[in-house]
């Protein structure tokens, strides 16, 4: 039986590294995975988007089969339109899609949230996440505004929708790899991010903008685009994840104006995505 899994992207409202709690907003960029069990080994094909190594997908498939009590063999195909290592949750989206595809191929017997958790543990094993990024994984899977405790892998709150908004993503050429981050510098700002977690429940856009400013400061990145977007009336703007991508939430006309004015780097126009039914 062939299995199918899909997940989406998300942008950061509050980064989880400093205090273990994070918040995200789902967007409509997509990752899909298909799994055909059988044969004597696991074969992986990655298509579309930025190609990367298959270590995370392989670990996800292995962990899922271990949890299901089955041998890990078959053909896994993955396609994504989410840029890799830019802070747009490509790893979480891929992990979700792979785990869900394997689950579907074997009858869908596992609870989907448990499959998402297996993807988070796999992300730590693969070295693509510091915390397991449960906030990112839930934002990608469910959509809406999700606030999580990443240490306990528990959803603290979820808002189905914060309104219909366009999301402009500025994706620089450079990447910021997780293993280059100064994690202790993030954790020294724990209290600042704890305040942002509290604020995210009532004013996620303000929390997102302040989070982006703090993260840009911590990684030494230019926050100019976010500042200019906010000055022009964007609802929110800031670095997503640990960057270097910047997300701007605004009406489509302002998004297009920013693209014309900036004129450098890659831009992707997306939209916020509501909670999965």
N, C-alpha and C positions, 0 to 999 in steps of 0.2 A: 504493500500500500504506500503510495506517495504521500508525503506530508508537505504542508505549506505553512509558512509563518511570515508575518509582516510586522514591522514596527516603524516608528517615525523619528523625527528629530526633536530637539528641545533647545531652549536657551536658558541660561542661568538667571535666576532671580537672586539667590544667595548661595555663594560657594560653600560647600560642606567641609572643606579641608580644615579650617580653623577651629570649628566647634563640634564637628560630627553631625550637624544638622544642615540640611540644604533645602532649597526650593527651586522649582523649575516651571517653565511654561512650555507646553507642547506646540510644535510647529508642524507644517504639513509636508516636509521633505520625507522621503520614504526609503526604507530598506526592505527587501524581500529575500526569502530563502526557501529553497525546495530541497527535500531530502527523500531519496529512494534507498530504502534499506536493501542489503544483500551483498554478496561477494565476500571476500576474505579480508578486506581492508577499507579504510576510510579514504575517499578521494574528494578533494575540495577544488572547486572552480570559482574564482572571483571575477565578476564582470562589472563594467561600468564604474563611474566615479573615479576616485583616486585609489589605485590598486595598492594593497599593502600585504604584509605577510599573513599567513593563515593560522598563526599560532592561537589566537583567541578563539576562532571558530572551531579549531581542532579540540581545544580544551573544553569548550561548551558541549560539543557533541559527545566527548568522552564522559564528562560528568553526568550528562543527561542519561546516557545509556547505563552508567553505573547505578544511578538512582532508580532506573526502571528495571534493573536486573537483567540487562540484555547485552549481547556482544556489540561492540561499536564497529559497524561495517556498513558501507553504502556510499552513495554519491551525493555530496552536498554542494549545491549551487547557490551563490550569493550575488545579489546585485544591489548597489546603493547609489543614491544621488547626493549623499551627505559627504562633504569634504572631510578628509581624515586629519586628526591631530590639530584641529583648529578651534576646539572648544564647543563644537556643535553636536556632541554626543554620538559621534559615529560609532564608537566602540560599544556603547550601551545599546544602541539601536541594532547593531549587528548581532550582539549577544542575545538580545530578545528574540530576533527573527530566527536565529539558528535553534535556540532552545524550543521555541514554539513549533518550528518545522519538525524537529525530531519527535516532540510530544504528539503532534498531529499524525505523523507517520505510524506511530504505535498506538493509535486509537484514542489519543487525547485524554488519557486516564489521569494525568497529573494536573492539579490545580494550576491555572496560568500564572498566578502570583508566585507560586513556588518555583515554577520554571524561570520566572524573572529573577528570583533570588539566586538560583543556580548560575544564571548568567553573570550576576554580580560577583559571586565567589570566583568564577572563572576569570573575570576581569582582573582581580587581584593576582591570581596565579599567573596570568599572562603579562603582568607588569604594565598594564595600560590604565590602571586606576589605583589611586592611593587608598580610597575608602571603600571601594566596591561600587561607588556611584549609584546607590539605590535610588536617590532622588532623580538622577538622570534617567535611569531605567524606567522608573514609574512615569516620569514626564513623557518619555518616548512611547510607552505602552498605552497609557490612559489618555494623555492630553490634558488640557485644562491647567489649573494651577495646583501643583502638588508640593506639600511640605512633608519632609520625612526625617526620621532619625536614622542615619546611615549606620550607626554602630549596632543598633538593634534590628535594622532592616524592617522598620515599622513605619507605616503611613500615619502621620499625625493629623493631616487635614487635606482635603481635596475640594477645590471649587470647580464645578463643571465648565464654566466659561467666565472670562473677564472682558468679554465683548469681542466684536469682530474688528480685527485690526490687521493691517499689512505689517510684515516684518522684513526689514532690509538687512541683509547680512553682508558685511564687508569681510572678504576672505583674503588676507595677505598671502604672498607666496611662501613666506617662511612658516615653519612649524614651531611649536613649543612642546617638546617631549616631556612626559611626566617625570622621567628620571633626572631631569635637569633642574627641577624646582627646589627652592629652599623651603622645605616644609615647615621648619621651625619658625621662619619669618612669618608664615601664615598663622601659625598657632599662637604666636605672640600677640596677634590682633584678635584673639578669641572673643573678648568682650564686645568689640565693635561689631563682629558678625552675629553674635547672639542678639544684639539689639536689632539688627536687620532681620533676623528670623522672626522676631516679634512683630516688626513693622510689616513684614511680607503678607501677613494675614489680612491686614486692613488696607494697605497701600503698596501692592506688589510692584507697581511701576516706579515709585520713588525708591523702594528698596533695591530694585534692579539697577537703577542709575547709580546709587551710592555704592553698591557692591562692585559695579564695573570700575568705578573710580579707584576704589581701594585695591582691587586686583591688579589694575594697570600699574599702580604705584609699586606693588609688591613684586611684579615681574619685570619692572622697568620698561613698560611699553608706552607708546604714545596714546594719549586719551583724547586727542584733538577732534577726531571725527565725532565722538560721542558728545563732547562739549558743544560743537557747532550744531549738531542735530537738536540738542535740547534748547539751545538759544533760538532756533527756528520754530520751536513749538512741538517737537516730538514728545509723545507721551512718556517714553522711556528710552534710554540709550546707555549702553555700556558693554564692556568686554564680557564675553560669554565663557564659562568654564575658567580655564587658566589662559585663555587666548590662543592665538592672537586675534581671532575673529571678533568683530564688534557687531552687536545686534541693535537695531533701531526699530522701535515700535511707533508707527506714525501712519497717517493716511497715505494712500498710494501716491498722491501728487507730490507730497514732500519727499517721499522715498525717491521718486524719479528726479526731483530737483537736486537731491544730494548726490545721486549718481553722476549727473551732468557736471556738478561743481567739483567733485573730487577728482574724477577722471583718471584714477589710478587704482590698480588692484582689481580683483574679481568681485563682482556684486551678484547676489542672488536675491530675488524678490520672492518671499514666502508669505505665509499667513499663520496666525494663531490657530490652533486646532483644539476643539472642545473635547470633553471627556468621551471616551469610547463607550458606546451603548452596550 
